[in-house]
Amino acid sequence: VHAWVAARGLSDLGDTVWLIALAWTAVHVAGPALAGLLVGLGTLPRAALMLFGGVFADRWDNRRTVLLTNLARVVVQVAGVVLLSTVAGHTFAVLAGVALAFGVADALHNPAASTMSRQMVRPDDLRPLMAAFQTVGRLARLAGAPIGGLLVAAFDVRVAMLVDAASFALIGLVYALWMHPRFPRALSTGTSWRRDLAGGLGYLRRTPPVRSLGAAVSGLNLFVGPALAVGLALRVTQEHWGAHTLGVLEACVGAGAAAGAIGAARWNTPRPAL
């Protein structure tokens, strides 16, 4: 589990490097409107396929799913680097294809990866484990943001893509070599994917705390996500502050979020959604 937490942190660092480089490159290659479209493209397949990814995770071996989707993300990044190096003048199209492919992989990967926690630790250890993931993820953003800004300023988006691919390869090795679930999980025996999907939506409707959490996360993604993903890059560009400043601002966000995650690990509350 310790190796898993550390590898997740390094993978999150690679993701942050990639996202900073993507936002910066999109603003300079495509302009504000198309930059928002490019950064948002990855969310479309996630929105369309994430629920089906959850049903898939209920029915198939999650460790195998995570391994295959991690491999797919490595291939996508390396293929993107090759195309950017060989096809001149099509940077926007290549990055759009990479973003879409990433969204599909994430829609299958994230639900399966989320179920691994219950197979690796006892129920009493879930909260500190989730807090540990949150903390290392925020620290990865704190470190990865300035690294991404420096890399895209000194080189270009291709170096950031290779860094992200290496981070996925690393966590894939951890899953392959050390991640052997301790507690078995009963797979779904539902008669159809549609019935399983309806059951999940019914659970959301019947369970107020989960419904509140869903509304909170949706609000964050709708209102906060775009400001951080594109708004900061636009502001930094308009003020001519340089890519390294974008990294520093993103690092500040990561520092605040890390402090919040540490607080959540130390203090329990009967009303977490509030």
Secondary structure, 3 states (H helix, E strand, C coil): CHHHHHHHHHHHHHHHHHHHHHHHHHHHHHHHHHHHHHHHHCHHHHHHHHHHHHHHHHHCCHHHHHHHHHHHHHHHHHHHHHHHHHCCCCHHHHHHHHHHHHHHHHHHHHHHHHHHHHHHCCHHHHHHHHHHHHHHHHHHHHHHHHHHHHHHHHCCHHHHHHHHHHHHHHHHHHHHHCCCCCCCCCCCCCCCHHHHHHHHHHHHHHCHHHHHHHHHHHHHHHHHHHHHHHHHHHHHHHHCCCHHHHHHHHHHHHHHHHHHHHHHHHCCCCCCCC
